[in-house]
């Protein structure tokens, strides 16, 4: 009986941890360091968004849905909010409302151009912005502006298929 209770408690703890949101405030360098330490996927999709950006909010569910469509070893989806410190509660509330859990980020205030250039030197700064890296954080692809669900799925399918051909 004690063994069954112990197993049940461990299972509950693990389930609770999978539904935890960790929202870390980072510079671009800190983002890359943290992603490198915590990633085990072949592709890393980073979506840069903000609570005040209507196109960001409109495409958000398509990106959230990607995690359920792909295996964790194939794709890791990471959100980076550009909201100011004063909106940190809104960011966290929005992510939880959208059923986003795990490790995600909010950009440190200041040094916007440095952040933009470190993420992708071709990025104009327009939101939403999505960038895809390989597991070594080498840039694979990026796009600016709102995209639809079909675009995201087609793009990720294509990237996963092309990665499989390289191996």
VMD Tcl script that builds the backbone (N, CA, C; Angstrom):
set m [mol new atoms 501]
animate dup $m
set s [atomselect $m all]
$s set {name element resname resid chain x y z} {
  {N N UNK 1 A 0.827 -1.194 0.000}
  {CA C UNK 1 A 0.000 0.000 0.000}
  {C C UNK 1 A 0.873 1.260 0.000}
  {N N UNK 2 A 1.937 1.251 0.855}
  {CA C UNK 2 A 2.831 2.408 0.903}
  {C C UNK 2 A 3.523 2.616 -0.442}
  {N N UNK 3 A 3.891 1.506 -1.092}
  {CA C UNK 3 A 4.559 1.599 -2.384}
  {C C UNK 3 A 3.625 2.236 -3.414}
  {N N UNK 4 A 2.358 1.835 -3.431}
  {CA C UNK 4 A 1.385 2.394 -4.369}
  {C C UNK 4 A 1.175 3.886 -4.114}
  {N N UNK 5 A 1.128 4.272 -2.841}
  {CA C UNK 5 A 0.957 5.673 -2.488}
  {C C UNK 5 A 2.163 6.491 -2.925}
  {N N UNK 6 A 3.346 5.941 -2.751}
  {CA C UNK 6 A 4.573 6.627 -3.185}
  {C C UNK 6 A 4.585 6.829 -4.693}
  {N N UNK 7 A 4.208 5.800 -5.423}
  {CA C UNK 7 A 4.162 5.890 -6.886}
  {C C UNK 7 A 3.142 6.943 -7.320}
  {N N UNK 8 A 1.996 6.974 -6.663}
  {CA C UNK 8 A 0.960 7.948 -6.975}
  {C C UNK 8 A 1.457 9.372 -6.717}
  {N N UNK 9 A 2.129 9.581 -5.594}
  {CA C UNK 9 A 2.657 10.916 -5.275}
  {C C UNK 9 A 3.709 11.361 -6.287}
  {N N UNK 10 A 4.584 10.463 -6.689}
  {CA C UNK 10 A 5.605 10.796 -7.686}
  {C C UNK 10 A 4.941 11.150 -9.013}
  {N N UNK 11 A 3.942 10.378 -9.411}
  {CA C UNK 11 A 3.229 10.651 -10.666}
  {C C UNK 11 A 2.540 12.016 -10.617}
  {N N UNK 12 A 1.945 12.342 -9.479}
  {CA C UNK 12 A 1.289 13.647 -9.336}
  {C C UNK 12 A 2.294 14.788 -9.409}
  {N N UNK 13 A 3.436 14.624 -8.778}
  {CA C UNK 13 A 4.477 15.655 -8.828}
  {C C UNK 13 A 4.972 15.874 -10.248}
  {N N UNK 14 A 5.191 14.793 -10.976}
  {CA C UNK 14 A 5.635 14.911 -12.362}
  {C C UNK 14 A 4.579 15.583 -13.223}
  {N N UNK 15 A 3.322 15.251 -13.013}
  {CA C UNK 15 A 2.235 15.868 -13.775}
  {C C UNK 15 A 2.142 17.352 -13.474}
  {N N UNK 16 A 2.301 17.731 -12.225}
  {CA C UNK 16 A 2.247 19.142 -11.853}
  {C C UNK 16 A 3.390 19.908 -12.486}
  {N N UNK 17 A 4.586 19.326 -12.513}
  {CA C UNK 17 A 5.743 20.001 -13.081}
  {C C UNK 17 A 5.593 20.220 -14.577}
  {N N UNK 18 A 4.899 19.320 -15.299}
  {CA C UNK 18 A 4.733 19.484 -16.735}
  {C C UNK 18 A 3.758 20.614 -17.051}
  {N N UNK 19 A 2.965 21.023 -16.091}
  {CA C UNK 19 A 2.027 22.118 -16.293}
  {C C UNK 19 A 2.499 23.406 -15.629}
  {N N UNK 20 A 3.796 23.535 -15.474}
  {CA C UNK 20 A 4.364 24.721 -14.850}
  {C C UNK 20 A 4.866 25.658 -15.947}
  {N N UNK 21 A 4.667 26.934 -15.752}
  {CA C UNK 21 A 5.193 27.946 -16.653}
  {C C UNK 21 A 6.372 28.624 -15.988}
  {N N UNK 22 A 7.498 28.611 -16.677}
  {CA C UNK 22 A 8.680 29.330 -16.210}
  {C C UNK 22 A 8.901 30.460 -17.205}
  {N N UNK 23 A 8.818 31.687 -16.727}
  {CA C UNK 23 A 8.972 32.861 -17.581}
  {C C UNK 23 A 10.208 33.619 -17.124}
  {N N UNK 24 A 11.245 33.542 -17.914}
  {CA C UNK 24 A 12.543 34.099 -17.555}
  {C C UNK 24 A 12.814 35.364 -18.380}
  {N N UNK 25 A 13.315 36.408 -17.737}
  {CA C UNK 25 A 13.657 37.659 -18.411}
  {C C UNK 25 A 15.116 37.569 -18.854}
  {N N UNK 26 A 15.357 37.763 -20.178}
  {CA C UNK 26 A 16.673 37.499 -20.738}
  {C C UNK 26 A 17.082 38.511 -21.810}
  {N N UNK 27 A 18.384 38.619 -22.000}
  {CA C UNK 27 A 18.948 39.262 -23.186}
  {C C UNK 27 A 19.026 38.171 -24.262}
  {N N UNK 28 A 19.389 38.536 -25.475}
  {CA C UNK 28 A 19.506 37.527 -26.535}
  {C C UNK 28 A 20.572 36.490 -26.182}
  {N N UNK 29 A 21.708 36.931 -25.667}
  {CA C UNK 29 A 22.766 35.995 -25.286}
  {C C UNK 29 A 22.319 35.028 -24.209}
  {N N UNK 30 A 21.606 35.542 -23.228}
  {CA C UNK 30 A 21.087 34.681 -22.146}
  {C C UNK 30 A 20.032 33.716 -22.682}
  {N N UNK 31 A 19.234 34.174 -23.639}
  {CA C UNK 31 A 18.240 33.306 -24.271}
  {C C UNK 31 A 18.937 32.127 -24.942}
  {N N UNK 32 A 19.955 32.416 -25.759}
  {CA C UNK 32 A 20.672 31.351 -26.452}
  {C C UNK 32 A 21.342 30.391 -25.475}
  {N N UNK 33 A 21.961 30.917 -24.430}
  {CA C UNK 33 A 22.601 30.059 -23.421}
  {C C UNK 33 A 21.588 29.129 -22.772}
  {N N UNK 34 A 20.443 29.682 -22.390}
  {CA C UNK 34 A 19.413 28.901 -21.713}
  {C C UNK 34 A 18.808 27.850 -22.647}
  {N N UNK 35 A 18.546 28.238 -23.881}
  {CA C UNK 35 A 17.995 27.295 -24.856}
  {C C UNK 35 A 18.994 26.175 -25.105}
  {N N UNK 36 A 20.254 26.523 -25.255}
  {CA C UNK 36 A 21.289 25.509 -25.499}
  {C C UNK 36 A 21.344 24.486 -24.356}
  {N N UNK 37 A 21.207 24.969 -23.128}
  {CA C UNK 37 A 21.260 24.081 -21.952}
  {C C UNK 37 A 20.028 23.197 -21.830}
  {N N UNK 38 A 18.867 23.688 -22.264}
  {CA C UNK 38 A 17.610 23.001 -21.990}
  {C C UNK 38 A 16.954 22.362 -23.210}
  {N N UNK 39 A 17.581 22.373 -24.353}
  {CA C UNK 39 A 16.958 21.862 -25.563}
  {C C UNK 39 A 17.445 20.458 -25.897}
  {N N UNK 40 A 16.516 19.651 -26.410}
  {CA C UNK 40 A 16.895 18.323 -26.895}
  {C C UNK 40 A 16.241 18.047 -28.252}
  {N N UNK 41 A 15.734 19.091 -28.909}
  {CA C UNK 41 A 15.038 18.936 -30.191}
  {C C UNK 41 A 15.961 19.249 -31.357}
  {N N UNK 42 A 15.640 18.667 -32.517}
  {CA C UNK 42 A 16.405 18.943 -33.731}
  {C C UNK 42 A 16.144 20.359 -34.237}
  {N N UNK 43 A 14.903 20.831 -34.085}
  {CA C UNK 43 A 14.532 22.176 -34.523}
  {C C UNK 43 A 14.013 22.979 -33.332}
  {N N UNK 44 A 14.395 24.241 -33.292}
  {CA C UNK 44 A 13.942 25.143 -32.234}
  {C C UNK 44 A 13.248 26.320 -32.905}
  {N N UNK 45 A 11.956 26.430 -32.692}
  {CA C UNK 45 A 11.183 27.545 -33.234}
  {C C UNK 45 A 11.011 28.571 -32.122}
  {N N UNK 46 A 11.471 29.791 -32.371}
  {CA C UNK 46 A 11.311 30.866 -31.402}
  {C C UNK 46 A 10.372 31.894 -32.003}
  {N N UNK 47 A 9.278 32.137 -31.311}
  {CA C UNK 47 A 8.316 33.144 -31.748}
  {C C UNK 47 A 8.421 34.347 -30.829}
  {N N UNK 48 A 8.679 35.516 -31.431}
  {CA C UNK 48 A 8.787 36.765 -30.688}
  {C C UNK 48 A 7.480 37.512 -30.870}
  {N N UNK 49 A 6.860 37.874 -29.777}
  {CA C UNK 49 A 5.503 38.414 -29.792}
  {C C UNK 49 A 5.337 39.440 -28.681}
  {N N UNK 50 A 4.152 40.029 -28.598}
  {CA C UNK 50 A 3.819 40.952 -27.517}
  {C C UNK 50 A 2.305 40.940 -27.294}
  {N N UNK 51 A 1.891 41.226 -26.079}
  {CA C UNK 51 A 0.456 41.234 -25.769}
  {C C UNK 51 A -0.285 42.363 -26.483}
  {N N UNK 52 A 0.404 43.430 -26.870}
  {CA C UNK 52 A -0.244 44.558 -27.544}
  {C C UNK 52 A -0.290 44.384 -29.060}
  {N N UNK 53 A 0.332 43.331 -29.575}
  {CA C UNK 53 A 0.433 43.092 -31.022}
  {C C UNK 53 A -0.711 42.185 -31.481}
  {N N UNK 54 A -1.698 42.763 -32.156}
  {CA C UNK 54 A -2.880 42.002 -32.592}
  {C C UNK 54 A -2.496 40.837 -33.505}
  {N N UNK 55 A -1.661 41.039 -34.536}
  {CA C UNK 55 A -1.279 39.877 -35.369}
  {C C UNK 55 A -0.576 38.773 -34.569}
  {N N UNK 56 A 0.201 39.163 -33.560}
  {CA C UNK 56 A 0.868 38.170 -32.705}
  {C C UNK 56 A -0.167 37.297 -32.003}
  {N N UNK 57 A -1.166 37.951 -31.448}
  {CA C UNK 57 A -2.211 37.242 -30.697}
  {C C UNK 57 A -3.037 36.360 -31.630}
  {N N UNK 58 A -3.270 36.838 -32.854}
  {CA C UNK 58 A -4.074 36.068 -33.808}
  {C C UNK 58 A -3.363 34.791 -34.255}
  {N N UNK 59 A -2.043 34.827 -34.430}
  {CA C UNK 59 A -1.340 33.625 -34.884}
  {C C UNK 59 A -0.904 32.719 -33.728}
  {N N UNK 60 A -0.989 33.211 -32.517}
  {CA C UNK 60 A -0.496 32.495 -31.344}
  {C C UNK 60 A -1.032 31.063 -31.233}
  {N N UNK 61 A -2.349 30.842 -31.384}
  {CA C UNK 61 A -2.860 29.465 -31.249}
  {C C UNK 61 A -2.257 28.491 -32.256}
  {N N UNK 62 A -1.922 28.962 -33.456}
  {CA C UNK 62 A -1.316 28.080 -34.461}
  {C C UNK 62 A 0.043 27.585 -33.988}
  {N N UNK 63 A 0.783 28.472 -33.339}
  {CA C UNK 63 A 2.118 28.112 -32.877}
  {C C UNK 63 A 2.031 27.198 -31.655}
  {N N UNK 64 A 1.115 27.510 -30.741}
  {CA C UNK 64 A 0.915 26.653 -29.564}
  {C C UNK 64 A 0.571 25.242 -30.020}
  {N N UNK 65 A -0.248 25.141 -31.048}
  {CA C UNK 65 A -0.719 23.847 -31.539}
  {C C UNK 65 A 0.415 23.003 -32.141}
  {N N UNK 66 A 1.497 23.650 -32.560}
  {CA C UNK 66 A 2.607 22.904 -33.158}
  {C C UNK 66 A 3.194 21.880 -32.197}
  {N N UNK 67 A 3.258 22.224 -30.913}
  {CA C UNK 67 A 3.856 21.299 -29.944}
  {C C UNK 67 A 3.104 19.986 -29.868}
  {N N UNK 68 A 1.790 20.008 -30.080}
  {CA C UNK 68 A 1.030 18.757 -30.016}
  {C C UNK 68 A 1.102 17.984 -31.333}
  {N N UNK 69 A 1.507 18.635 -32.405}
  {CA C UNK 69 A 1.562 17.985 -33.720}
  {C C UNK 69 A 2.900 17.306 -33.994}
  {N N UNK 70 A 3.944 17.695 -33.272}
  {CA C UNK 70 A 5.282 17.178 -33.542}
  {C C UNK 70 A 5.882 16.552 -32.291}
  {N N UNK 71 A 6.772 15.599 -32.517}
  {CA C UNK 71 A 7.460 14.947 -31.403}
  {C C UNK 71 A 8.429 15.936 -30.758}
  {N N UNK 72 A 8.611 15.834 -29.430}
  {CA C UNK 72 A 9.549 16.728 -28.737}
  {C C UNK 72 A 10.981 16.665 -29.282}
  {N N UNK 73 A 11.383 15.515 -29.783}
  {CA C UNK 73 A 12.742 15.424 -30.333}
  {C C UNK 73 A 12.862 16.112 -31.696}
  {N N UNK 74 A 11.720 16.367 -32.347}
  {CA C UNK 74 A 11.730 17.056 -33.642}
  {C C UNK 74 A 11.643 18.572 -33.500}
  {N N UNK 75 A 10.790 19.061 -32.588}
  {CA C UNK 75 A 10.517 20.493 -32.516}
  {C C UNK 75 A 10.324 20.963 -31.086}
  {N N UNK 76 A 10.997 22.053 -30.758}
  {CA C UNK 76 A 10.800 22.751 -29.493}
  {C C UNK 76 A 10.260 24.136 -29.840}
  {N N UNK 77 A 9.127 24.508 -29.248}
  {CA C UNK 77 A 8.512 25.806 -29.481}
  {C C UNK 77 A 8.771 26.693 -28.270}
  {N N UNK 78 A 9.359 27.861 -28.536}
  {CA C UNK 78 A 9.707 28.790 -27.466}
  {C C UNK 78 A 9.105 30.150 -27.783}
  {N N UNK 79 A 8.461 30.741 -26.789}
  {CA C UNK 79 A 7.886 32.072 -26.942}
  {C C UNK 79 A 8.753 33.092 -26.210}
  {N N UNK 80 A 8.973 34.247 -26.868}
  {CA C UNK 80 A 9.710 35.350 -26.269}
  {C C UNK 80 A 8.845 36.600 -26.389}
  {N N UNK 81 A 8.386 37.088 -25.266}
  {CA C UNK 81 A 7.576 38.304 -25.239}
  {C C UNK 81 A 8.484 39.528 -25.223}
  {N N UNK 82 A 8.075 40.560 -25.941}
  {CA C UNK 82 A 8.812 41.831 -25.929}
  {C C UNK 82 A 8.108 42.860 -25.043}
  {N N UNK 83 A 7.143 42.410 -24.256}
  {CA C UNK 83 A 6.421 43.320 -23.365}
  {C C UNK 83 A 7.353 43.919 -22.318}
  {N N UNK 84 A 7.021 45.123 -21.889}
  {CA C UNK 84 A 7.796 45.798 -20.859}
  {C C UNK 84 A 7.576 45.139 -19.505}
  {N N UNK 85 A 8.466 45.441 -18.572}
  {CA C UNK 85 A 8.391 44.871 -17.226}
  {C C UNK 85 A 7.027 45.110 -16.581}
  {N N UNK 86 A 6.450 46.268 -16.797}
  {CA C UNK 86 A 5.166 46.599 -16.178}
  {C C UNK 86 A 4.023 45.705 -16.669}
  {N N UNK 87 A 4.232 44.993 -17.771}
  {CA C UNK 87 A 3.200 44.104 -18.309}
  {C C UNK 87 A 3.507 42.630 -18.057}
  {N N UNK 88 A 4.425 42.346 -17.151}
  {CA C UNK 88 A 4.846 40.961 -16.943}
  {C C UNK 88 A 3.694 40.061 -16.485}
  {N N UNK 89 A 2.794 40.586 -15.675}
  {CA C UNK 89 A 1.652 39.783 -15.213}
  {C C UNK 89 A 0.729 39.454 -16.387}
  {N N UNK 90 A 0.511 40.426 -17.275}
  {CA C UNK 90 A -0.332 40.187 -18.453}
  {C C UNK 90 A 0.273 39.110 -19.352}
  {N N UNK 91 A 1.595 39.143 -19.485}
  {CA C UNK 91 A 2.277 38.136 -20.304}
  {C C UNK 91 A 2.049 36.748 -19.713}
  {N N UNK 92 A 2.298 36.619 -18.430}
  {CA C UNK 92 A 2.131 35.321 -17.774}
  {C C UNK 92 A 0.670 34.864 -17.843}
  {N N UNK 93 A -0.267 35.754 -17.581}
  {CA C UNK 93 A -1.690 35.398 -17.649}
  {C C UNK 93 A -2.082 34.942 -19.050}
  {N N UNK 94 A -1.593 35.652 -20.072}
  {CA C UNK 94 A -1.907 35.287 -21.451}
  {C C UNK 94 A -1.362 33.901 -21.776}
  {N N UNK 95 A -0.112 33.647 -21.428}
  {CA C UNK 95 A 0.486 32.341 -21.707}
  {C C UNK 95 A -0.293 31.215 -21.031}
  {N N UNK 96 A -0.661 31.416 -19.782}
  {CA C UNK 96 A -1.425 30.387 -19.065}
  {C C UNK 96 A -2.799 30.193 -19.688}
  {N N UNK 97 A -3.439 31.282 -20.102}
  {CA C UNK 97 A -4.757 31.200 -20.760}
  {C C UNK 97 A -4.663 30.403 -22.064}
  {N N UNK 98 A -3.525 30.520 -22.738}
  {CA C UNK 98 A -3.311 29.812 -24.004}
  {C C UNK 98 A -2.732 28.400 -23.792}
  {N N UNK 99 A -2.678 27.969 -22.526}
  {CA C UNK 99 A -2.145 26.640 -22.181}
  {C C UNK 99 A -0.695 26.459 -22.609}
  {N N UNK 100 A 0.088 27.502 -22.397}
  {CA C UNK 100 A 1.522 27.443 -22.668}
  {C C UNK 100 A 2.228 27.161 -21.345}
  {N N UNK 101 A 2.983 26.071 -21.322}
  {CA C UNK 101 A 3.714 25.677 -20.131}
  {C C UNK 101 A 5.160 25.438 -20.505}
  {N N UNK 102 A 5.978 25.235 -19.530}
  {CA C UNK 102 A 7.391 24.998 -19.786}
  {C C UNK 102 A 8.182 26.285 -19.669}
  {N N UNK 103 A 9.336 26.310 -20.314}
  {CA C UNK 103 A 10.285 27.418 -20.210}
  {C C UNK 103 A 10.093 28.365 -21.384}
  {N N UNK 104 A 9.727 29.598 -21.064}
  {CA C UNK 104 A 9.560 30.647 -22.064}
  {C C UNK 104 A 10.182 31.926 -21.522}
  {N N UNK 105 A 10.160 32.992 -22.329}
  {CA C UNK 105 A 11.009 34.134 -21.997}
  {C C UNK 105 A 10.302 35.472 -22.239}
  {N N UNK 106 A 10.840 36.470 -21.568}
  {CA C UNK 106 A 10.484 37.868 -21.820}
  {C C UNK 106 A 11.788 38.614 -22.008}
  {N N UNK 107 A 11.847 39.429 -23.044}
  {CA C UNK 107 A 13.058 40.187 -23.365}
  {C C UNK 107 A 13.320 41.238 -22.305}
  {N N UNK 108 A 14.600 41.354 -21.907}
  {CA C UNK 108 A 14.981 42.436 -20.994}
  {C C UNK 108 A 14.735 43.769 -21.687}
  {N N UNK 109 A 14.282 44.742 -20.914}
  {CA C UNK 109 A 14.073 46.067 -21.487}
  {C C UNK 109 A 15.406 46.675 -21.907}
  {N N UNK 110 A 15.355 47.493 -22.963}
  {CA C UNK 110 A 16.560 48.157 -23.469}
  {C C UNK 110 A 17.266 47.319 -24.512}
  {N N UNK 111 A 18.217 47.928 -25.209}
  {CA C UNK 111 A 19.035 47.254 -26.213}
  {C C UNK 111 A 18.211 46.494 -27.258}
  {N N UNK 112 A 17.128 47.122 -27.728}
  {CA C UNK 112 A 16.256 46.454 -28.700}
  {C C UNK 112 A 17.006 46.051 -29.965}
  {N N UNK 113 A 17.791 46.972 -30.527}
  {CA C UNK 113 A 18.490 46.672 -31.773}
  {C C UNK 113 A 19.516 45.556 -31.586}
  {N N UNK 114 A 20.184 45.549 -30.460}
  {CA C UNK 114 A 21.140 44.478 -30.169}
  {C C UNK 114 A 20.419 43.129 -30.101}
  {N N UNK 115 A 19.265 43.106 -29.437}
  {CA C UNK 115 A 18.470 41.883 -29.332}
  {C C UNK 115 A 18.052 41.405 -30.726}
  {N N UNK 116 A 17.556 42.330 -31.536}
  {CA C UNK 116 A 17.118 42.013 -32.898}
  {C C UNK 116 A 18.282 41.432 -33.697}
  {N N UNK 117 A 19.415 42.099 -33.680}
  {CA C UNK 117 A 20.573 41.655 -34.465}
  {C C UNK 117 A 21.107 40.307 -34.014}
  {N N UNK 118 A 21.068 40.045 -32.704}
  {CA C UNK 118 A 21.569 38.752 -32.214}
  {C C UNK 118 A 20.639 37.602 -32.587}
  {N N UNK 119 A 19.336 37.860 -32.581}
  {CA C UNK 119 A 18.389 36.805 -32.955}
  {C C UNK 119 A 18.495 36.495 -34.441}
  {N N UNK 120 A 18.533 37.553 -35.261}
  {CA C UNK 120 A 18.636 37.385 -36.709}
  {C C UNK 120 A 18.968 38.743 -37.310}
  {N N UNK 121 A 20.146 38.877 -37.888}
  {CA C UNK 121 A 20.588 40.171 -38.409}
  {C C UNK 121 A 19.704 40.683 -39.548}
  {N N UNK 122 A 18.919 39.811 -40.176}
  {CA C UNK 122 A 18.015 40.223 -41.253}
  {C C UNK 122 A 16.638 40.654 -40.752}
  {N N UNK 123 A 16.373 40.512 -39.466}
  {CA C UNK 123 A 15.079 40.873 -38.895}
  {C C UNK 123 A 14.981 42.396 -38.811}
  {N N UNK 124 A 13.879 42.945 -39.327}
  {CA C UNK 124 A 13.672 44.394 -39.315}
  {C C UNK 124 A 13.168 44.904 -37.968}
  {N N UNK 125 A 12.690 43.996 -37.122}
  {CA C UNK 125 A 12.113 44.387 -35.839}
  {C C UNK 125 A 10.604 44.263 -35.824}
  {N N UNK 126 A 9.994 43.934 -36.968}
  {CA C UNK 126 A 8.547 43.775 -37.072}
  {C C UNK 126 A 8.095 42.577 -36.247}
  {N N UNK 127 A 6.948 42.732 -35.579}
  {CA C UNK 127 A 6.313 41.631 -34.842}
  {C C UNK 127 A 5.029 41.234 -35.557}
  {N N UNK 128 A 4.655 39.978 -35.445}
  {CA C UNK 128 A 5.395 38.874 -34.845}
  {C C UNK 128 A 6.581 38.488 -35.718}
  {N N UNK 129 A 7.553 37.870 -35.061}
  {CA C UNK 129 A 8.751 37.383 -35.737}
  {C C UNK 129 A 8.979 35.950 -35.292}
  {N N UNK 130 A 9.238 35.086 -36.263}
  {CA C UNK 130 A 9.496 33.681 -35.956}
  {C C UNK 130 A 10.803 33.272 -36.609}
  {N N UNK 131 A 11.617 32.587 -35.840}
  {CA C UNK 131 A 12.912 32.124 -36.323}
  {C C UNK 131 A 13.068 30.652 -35.947}
  {N N UNK 132 A 13.703 29.901 -36.830}
  {CA C UNK 132 A 13.939 28.480 -36.580}
  {C C UNK 132 A 15.444 28.233 -36.634}
  {N N UNK 133 A 15.930 27.577 -35.589}
  {CA C UNK 133 A 17.343 27.193 -35.486}
  {C C UNK 133 A 17.440 25.677 -35.422}
  {N N UNK 134 A 18.618 25.159 -35.734}
  {CA C UNK 134 A 18.848 23.743 -35.495}
  {C C UNK 134 A 19.286 23.557 -34.048}
  {N N UNK 135 A 19.576 22.318 -33.650}
  {CA C UNK 135 A 19.899 22.049 -32.247}
  {C C UNK 135 A 21.196 22.704 -31.799}
  {N N UNK 136 A 22.029 23.128 -32.747}
  {CA C UNK 136 A 23.264 23.834 -32.414}
  {C C UNK 136 A 23.095 25.353 -32.483}
  {N N UNK 137 A 21.845 25.778 -32.628}
  {CA C UNK 137 A 21.462 27.189 -32.729}
  {C C UNK 137 A 21.997 27.874 -33.983}
  {N N UNK 138 A 22.143 27.094 -35.053}
  {CA C UNK 138 A 22.451 27.666 -36.364}
  {C C UNK 138 A 21.123 28.058 -37.016}
  {N N UNK 139 A 21.058 29.261 -37.542}
  {CA C UNK 139 A 19.840 29.779 -38.174}
  {C C UNK 139 A 19.472 28.935 -39.392}
  {N N UNK 140 A 18.201 28.505 -39.430}
  {CA C UNK 140 A 17.701 27.728 -40.561}
  {C C UNK 140 A 16.748 28.567 -41.402}
  {N N UNK 141 A 15.815 29.270 -40.740}
  {CA C UNK 141 A 14.808 30.038 -41.471}
  {C C UNK 141 A 14.205 31.077 -40.538}
  {N N UNK 142 A 13.564 32.087 -41.114}
  {CA C UNK 142 A 12.864 33.097 -40.325}
  {C C UNK 142 A 11.809 33.764 -41.184}
  {N N UNK 143 A 10.832 34.365 -40.517}
  {CA C UNK 143 A 9.823 35.157 -41.226}
  {C C UNK 143 A 9.230 36.196 -40.292}
  {N N UNK 144 A 8.809 37.294 -40.897}
  {CA C UNK 144 A 8.195 38.398 -40.164}
  {C C UNK 144 A 6.705 38.439 -40.486}
  {N N UNK 145 A 5.946 38.961 -39.551}
  {CA C UNK 145 A 4.513 39.144 -39.776}
  {C C UNK 145 A 3.703 37.896 -39.510}
  {N N UNK 146 A 2.410 38.106 -39.428}
  {CA C UNK 146 A 1.458 37.036 -39.108}
  {C C UNK 146 A 1.358 36.027 -40.246}
  {N N UNK 147 A 1.362 34.755 -39.863}
  {CA C UNK 147 A 1.171 33.657 -40.807}
  {C C UNK 147 A 0.001 32.806 -40.340}
  {N N UNK 148 A -0.554 32.021 -41.261}
  {CA C UNK 148 A -1.694 31.182 -40.895}
  {C C UNK 148 A -1.237 29.784 -40.490}
  {N N UNK 149 A -2.184 29.002 -40.033}
  {CA C UNK 149 A -1.896 27.663 -39.531}
  {C C UNK 149 A -1.243 26.787 -40.603}
  {N N UNK 150 A -1.743 26.868 -41.826}
  {CA C UNK 150 A -1.199 26.069 -42.927}
  {C C UNK 150 A 0.278 26.411 -43.164}
  {N N UNK 151 A 0.603 27.701 -43.105}
  {CA C UNK 151 A 1.992 28.126 -43.310}
  {C C UNK 151 A 2.908 27.470 -42.281}
  {N N UNK 152 A 2.534 27.554 -40.997}
  {CA C UNK 152 A 3.384 26.993 -39.943}
  {C C UNK 152 A 3.579 25.496 -40.127}
  {N N UNK 153 A 2.486 24.788 -40.358}
  {CA C UNK 153 A 2.582 23.330 -40.490}
  {C C UNK 153 A 3.402 22.953 -41.719}
  {N N UNK 154 A 3.161 23.611 -42.839}
  {CA C UNK 154 A 3.923 23.318 -44.062}
  {C C UNK 154 A 5.404 23.613 -43.875}
  {N N UNK 155 A 5.703 24.727 -43.250}
  {CA C UNK 155 A 7.100 25.127 -43.038}
  {C C UNK 155 A 7.821 24.123 -42.146}
  {N N UNK 156 A 7.192 23.746 -41.028}
  {CA C UNK 156 A 7.832 22.801 -40.105}
  {C C UNK 156 A 7.955 21.427 -40.749}
  {N N UNK 157 A 6.907 20.974 -41.453}
  {CA C UNK 157 A 6.997 19.692 -42.160}
  {C C UNK 157 A 8.181 19.693 -43.127}
  {N N UNK 158 A 8.306 20.761 -43.879}
  {CA C UNK 158 A 9.389 20.878 -44.848}
  {C C UNK 158 A 10.759 20.856 -44.164}
  {N N UNK 159 A 10.890 21.585 -43.067}
  {CA C UNK 159 A 12.171 21.619 -42.350}
  {C C UNK 159 A 12.514 20.272 -41.730}
  {N N UNK 160 A 11.519 19.606 -41.172}
  {CA C UNK 160 A 11.765 18.276 -40.581}
  {C C UNK 160 A 12.151 17.290 -41.672}
  {N N UNK 161 A 11.450 17.327 -42.807}
  {CA C UNK 161 A 11.770 16.418 -43.911}
  {C C UNK 161 A 13.159 16.687 -44.469}
  {N N UNK 162 A 13.536 17.948 -44.592}
  {CA C UNK 162 A 14.869 18.264 -45.122}
  {C C UNK 162 A 15.955 17.874 -44.130}
  {N N UNK 163 A 15.692 17.966 -42.825}
  {CA C UNK 163 A 16.668 17.530 -41.818}
  {C C UNK 163 A 16.872 16.015 -41.921}
  {N N UNK 164 A 15.789 15.286 -42.179}
  {CA C UNK 164 A 15.890 13.837 -42.299}
  {C C UNK 164 A 16.724 13.409 -43.490}
  {N N UNK 165 A 16.692 14.193 -44.559}
  {CA C UNK 165 A 17.452 13.864 -45.758}
  {C C UNK 165 A 18.947 14.142 -45.572}
  {N N UNK 166 A 19.273 15.085 -44.668}
  {CA C UNK 166 A 20.676 15.418 -44.444}
  {C C UNK 166 A 21.408 14.358 -43.636}
  {N N UNK 167 A 20.673 13.585 -42.846}
  {CA C UNK 167 A 21.304 12.622 -41.933}
  {C C UNK 167 A 21.818 11.413 -42.668}
}
mol reanalyze $m
mol bondsrecalc $m
mol representation Tube
mol addrep $m
